[in-house]
Amino acid sequence: MRPVQFFSADYLKQCKDVTPEQALTFLEEFRLLQQQKSHVKSRLISMKVPEPLLASFRQRCEIEGFKYQTQIKKLMQAWVSNHDYPDDSNRP
């Protein structure tokens, strides 16, 4: 059985002020978000990371309000896309 969603009076009042364009924008963005989730498979991986590095990374993510695994994925995507990632010319 699906849960029933209840809306507050304030929320319903807010919804009445939404323009048709805002509603269409919301629906299109929601559709695109759901489409991305349904077509991209994720794979569970295991990797060894030095404990002090992981602890520092997690702490910084917490301070800045990020989920650490999400931040790792963003860093990986930036590296693959070569956006905002340091030059790797000094690699071994």
C-alpha positions in Angstrom: 0.0 0.0 0.0 1.3 3.4 -0.9 1.6 6.0 1.9 -0.8 8.9 1.8 0.7 12.4 1.4 -0.9 15.2 3.4 -0.4 18.9 2.5 -0.5 21.7 5.0 -2.8 24.7 4.4 0.3 26.9 3.9 1.6 24.6 1.2 -1.7 24.5 -0.6 -1.9 28.3 -0.4 1.6 28.6 -1.9 0.5 26.2 -4.7 -2.3 28.5 -5.7 0.2 31.3 -6.4 2.2 29.2 -8.9 2.0 30.4 -12.4 1.4 27.9 -15.2 5.0 28.5 -16.5 6.4 27.7 -13.0 4.3 24.5 -12.8 5.5 23.4 -16.3 9.1 24.2 -15.4 8.8 22.2 -12.2 7.2 19.2 -14.0 9.8 19.2 -16.7 12.8 19.4 -14.3 11.2 16.6 -12.2 10.7 14.5 -15.4 14.4 15.0 -16.3 15.5 14.1 -12.9 13.5 10.9 -12.8 14.7 10.0 -16.3 18.3 10.4 -15.2 17.8 8.2 -12.2 16.0 5.4 -14.1 18.6 5.1 -17.0 21.8 5.3 -15.1 22.9 2.1 -13.2 25.2 2.4 -10.3 27.8 -0.1 -9.2 28.9 -0.7 -5.6 32.7 -0.6 -5.4 35.2 -1.2 -2.7 38.5 0.6 -2.4 41.1 1.2 0.2 41.6 4.7 1.4 44.0 5.7 4.2 41.9 6.3 7.3 43.2 9.8 8.1 42.4 10.9 4.5 38.9 9.5 4.6 38.3 11.0 8.1 39.5 14.4 6.9 37.4 14.2 3.8 34.3 13.2 5.6 34.8 15.9 8.2 35.2 18.6 5.6 32.1 17.4 3.7 30.2 17.5 7.0 31.3 21.0 7.7 30.5 22.2 4.2 27.1 20.4 4.2 27.9 17.7 1.6 27.4 14.0 1.7 30.8 12.5 1.3 30.0 9.8 -1.1 28.2 12.3 -3.3 31.2 14.5 -3.2 33.5 11.7 -4.3 31.2 11.1 -7.3 31.3 14.8 -8.1 35.1 14.8 -8.0 35.2 11.7 -10.2 32.9 13.3 -12.7 34.9 16.5 -12.7 38.1 14.6 -13.4 36.5 12.6 -16.2 35.1 15.8 -17.7 38.3 17.6 -16.9 36.4 20.5 -15.3 37.9 22.3 -12.4 40.5 19.7 -11.8 44.2 20.3 -11.3 46.6 19.6 -14.1 47.8 16.0 -13.7 51.1 16.7 -15.5 53.1 15.9 -12.3 51.8 12.3 -12.1 54.3 9.5 -11.7 
